[in-house]
Amino acid sequence: MAKKQKRRKGRKTKSAGRFGVRYGTRIRKAVVAVEERTHAAHNCPKCERGSVKRIGTGIWKCAKCGYTFSGGTYVPQTPLGLASQRALKRAVEKGTEIGIVSKETMEAEGELGE
């Protein structure tokens, strides 16, 4: 009778080991990837500490400062959200160059109709 090899349990399957042999390798690997990103330490947008944890679907809370904010389902900042923030920042910076004025300035000049 052959001797059993000893190895670390869950080394290969990680968090998807709970599924056993069900659902296929590809799906189990995808689940592992998503869960590793979700449970990783994320930086707080307010205090910049890596202590943000997921409370619920799309709800994130910083353990240090208590700041609660909405984000992606599995990660606090989604790639689309980051791209829109960059575009908004660029538009605000270029706004002074292309002549965009604020609502208060337009009201002061009498250009804004009520």
C-alpha positions in Angstrom: 0.0 0.0 0.0 1.4 3.4 -1.0 2.1 6.0 1.7 -0.1 9.2 1.5 1.8 12.4 0.7 1.4 15.2 3.2 0.7 18.6 1.8 -0.9 21.7 2.9 -4.6 21.6 2.7 -6.2 24.3 0.5 -2.9 25.3 -1.1 -4.3 24.8 -4.6 -8.0 25.5 -4.1 -7.7 28.4 -1.7 -11.1 29.9 -0.8 -12.9 27.9 -3.5 -12.1 24.7 -1.7 -15.6 24.9 -0.1 -17.1 24.0 -3.5 -15.2 20.6 -3.7 -15.2 19.3 -7.3 -18.3 21.1 -8.3 -18.8 23.9 -10.9 -15.5 23.4 -12.8 -12.0 24.7 -12.5 -12.4 27.9 -14.4 -15.3 29.1 -12.3 -13.6 28.2 -9.1 -10.5 30.1 -10.1 -12.6 33.1 -11.0 -14.2 33.0 -7.6 -10.8 32.8 -5.9 -9.6 35.9 -7.9 -12.7 38.0 -7.0 -12.5 37.0 -3.3 -8.8 37.8 -3.0 -9.4 41.3 -4.4 -12.4 41.8 -2.1 -10.6 40.7 1.1 -7.4 42.6 0.3 -6.5 45.7 2.2 -7.8 48.9 0.4 -6.9 52.5 1.1 -9.4 54.9 2.6 -10.1 57.9 0.4 -10.3 60.1 3.4 -7.4 59.1 5.7 -5.3 57.1 3.2 -4.8 54.1 5.5 -5.2 50.6 4.3 -8.0 49.7 6.6 -11.1 49.6 4.4 -13.4 46.6 4.7 -16.5 45.7 2.9 -19.8 45.9 4.9 -22.2 44.9 2.2 -22.7 45.0 -1.5 -21.0 48.2 -2.6 -20.7 49.6 0.9 -17.2 50.1 2.3 -16.1 51.4 5.7 -12.7 52.5 7.1 -11.9 50.8 10.4 -9.6 53.7 11.5 -11.6 56.9 10.8 -15.1 55.3 10.4 -15.7 56.8 7.0 -18.4 54.9 5.1 -18.7 55.3 1.4 -20.2 53.6 -1.6 -18.0 51.9 -4.2 -18.0 48.8 -6.4 -19.4 45.5 -5.4 -16.1 43.7 -5.0 -13.6 46.6 -4.9 -14.0 50.1 -3.4 -13.0 52.0 -6.6 -14.0 50.5 -9.9 -11.9 51.1 -13.1 -14.9 53.0 -14.6 -15.3 55.1 -11.5 -11.6 56.0 -11.5 -11.7 56.9 -15.2 -14.7 59.2 -14.7 -12.9 60.9 -11.7 -9.9 61.6 -13.9 -12.1 63.0 -16.7 -14.0 65.2 -14.2 -10.7 66.5 -12.8 -9.4 67.2 -16.2 -12.6 69.1 -17.2 -12.4 71.2 -14.1 -8.8 72.1 -14.7 -9.5 73.0 -18.3 -12.6 74.8 -17.4 -10.7 78.0 -16.5 -8.9 77.8 -19.8 -11.9 77.4 -22.1 -14.0 80.0 -20.3 -16.5 78.0 -18.2 -17.8 80.2 -15.5 -19.7 79.3 -12.3 -23.4 79.9 -11.7 -22.6 82.6 -9.1 -20.6 84.6 -11.7 -23.4 84.3 -14.2 -25.9 85.5 -11.6 -23.7 88.5 -10.7 -23.5 89.5 -14.3 -27.2 89.1 -14.9 -26.8 86.4 -17.6 -28.7 83.7 -15.9 -32.5 83.8 -16.4 -34.7 82.8 -13.5 
